[in-house]
Each structure stands twice: as structure tokens, then as C-alpha cells.
Amino acid sequence: MQRCQRLRARITASGTRCWMLGLGQGVTEVNFTKLDVWRKAHQMTLKAYKATQSFPSEERYRLTDQLCRSASSVPANIAEGTGRYGKKEFKHFLYIARGSIEETKYLLLLGKDLGFIEGTDYEHLQGGYETVAKMLNGLINSL
């Protein structure tokens, strides 16, 4: 019961409704935009999109498209998980988001190695996705 109370207090402090009604109970309706991890993931998606603007036009349907899809998949899966019923389903979508973070980090590395992303921009993007991953792991572990 204490774990549930800690989760309730942590999420309420960040401005969202309580996730848990009690042990073994379902997930309440939550506005995903109130979750700090979703906000940071959305912010990083916008930065990833901006980074692809300098990619060569011949990469539009290759690396550019793949990077944008993987980056947007992170906040999209967090959002979709909040619309599901039950902690197990919610966690499932958070795990998918975590996989999308790793895919995005690789595609950013590929973009850097191909000379499409400058070193400082790459480091900033990687650091941002590392932060999102830590926040996401914290949310997963709190459930």
C-alpha cells in the first residue's frame, strides 16, 4: 500500500491525477500532456525534426523519415499508454517508448557519422534522449 501512496503523491505533485485508485485497481483517466516525461520526449521530438531539416534531400525517404518516425514514436507511445486500462498495458507502451529511444539514439549516431549532424548538436540530442530514458525508467519502476 505504501508504494501506491508514494506513486500517488509523486504524480499528483507534478500536476496529474492519481494513477492508482488502490492496489490492484485500474488506471484513471490522465492527461498525458501533464506528464513531465511526455513533455521532455515531445520537446526532443521537435529538436530531432529540426535536426533533419539540414539533411540532404535524397535522404528524405530514408534516414530523415526513419529518424522522425522513431523520435515521434516516443511521446506517441507514452500518450497511447495513458489511454489504456490497467498498469500492465500502460507499462507495455512505456517499454515500446523505451525501445524507440534507443532506435532514435542510433539513427542520430548514423546521421552524425554520415556528416548530416554536427558534433555539438549530436551531443545535445543524445543527452536529451538519455534524460528522457532515465525519466521513463523512473516512471516504469514506480508502477
N, C-alpha and C positions, 0 to 999 in steps of 0.2 A: 504494500500500500504506500510506503514511503516513496518508492520510485515513481509511482503515478503522481504523487503530490509534488515531487520535485519537477517532473515534466510539466505539470500544470502551471507551476509558478514560473518556470523558465519561459515558457511560450507566452503566458499572459503578460510577463514583463516586457516582451517585445511587441506587444500590441495586438496579438491574435487571440482568438477564442481558445478555450481549453481543447486539447486534442482528445484527451481521455475523459470519459464520463465516470470511469471507475475501472478497476481491474477486470479484464475480460469483456469489456463493453466496446462498442464501436467508436468510430471516429465521427466527430461532429463536423458540420459544415464549416470550412475555414476558407478565408480569402487568401489565396496563395501569395498575393502581392504584399501581404503583411510579413511574410517570412523573410528574414534577413538573408538566408542562403539563396532564395529565389531572386531577391533584388540584386545581390552580387553577381549571380550567374547571368542575369539579364544584362547587367552592365558590361560584363565580359563578352557577351554575345555581340553587343553593339560595337565593342572595340575590335573583335575579330572580323566583323563585317567591314569595318573601316579599314583594317589592315589589308583586306583583299582588294580594295579599290586600286591599289598600285600594282596588282598582279598583271602580267601580260594578258592581252585579250584572248590568246589561244588557250589560256588556262581557264577560261570562263566555265566551260562544261566539264572540267576535270578537277583540279585542285581547289579552285575557288568555290565551286558548287559543293564539293565534299566537305570542305572546311566550314562553310556556312551552315550546312546541314548538321554536322556534328556539334557545332557550337550552339545552335538554336535548340538542339535536342536536350541539352542540359536543363534549362529552365522549363522547357515544354514538358519534360517527364516529371519534374517536381510539381508543376501545376496539375498535370493529369493525376498524379498520385493523391493530391488533396481532394480530388473529386471522387475517389474510390471509397468503398466502405470497408473498414477493417484495417487494423495495423499491418497485417501480413501483405495485403495488396499495396498499401502505401509504401512499405519498405521495398517491395518488388520494383516499383517505379523509381525509388531513390537509388537502388542498385543499378538500374539501367542508366540513370543520370551519371552515376559514378563511372560507368564504362564509357559513356560519351565524353567525359572529361579527359580520360586517357587517350581516346581517339583524337580529340581536338589537340591535345598536347603533342602527339606525334605529328599531326598534319602541320602544326606550327613549326616544328623542328624541320620537317621536309621543306616548308616554304623558306625557312632561313637558309638551309643547305643549298637550295636552288637559287638563292640570291634574291628572292622576292620580298623578304622581310629583313630589315636591318637588325643588327645585333642587339641594340638597346631596346628596340620595340619588341623583339622576341623575348628578351629577359623580362620585360614588364608584363607581357601577355602570359608567359609561363608562370610568373609569380602570382598573377591574379588567379589563374586556374588552380594553382597549388592552394591558395586561400579558400577557393570555393570547395575544393576537395576536402580540406580539413573541416570546414563548416558542415559539409554534407555528411562526413563521417561522424561528426558530433551529433547531428540530428538522428542519424541511423542508430547510433549507440544509445541515445536517450529513449528510443521507442521500446 
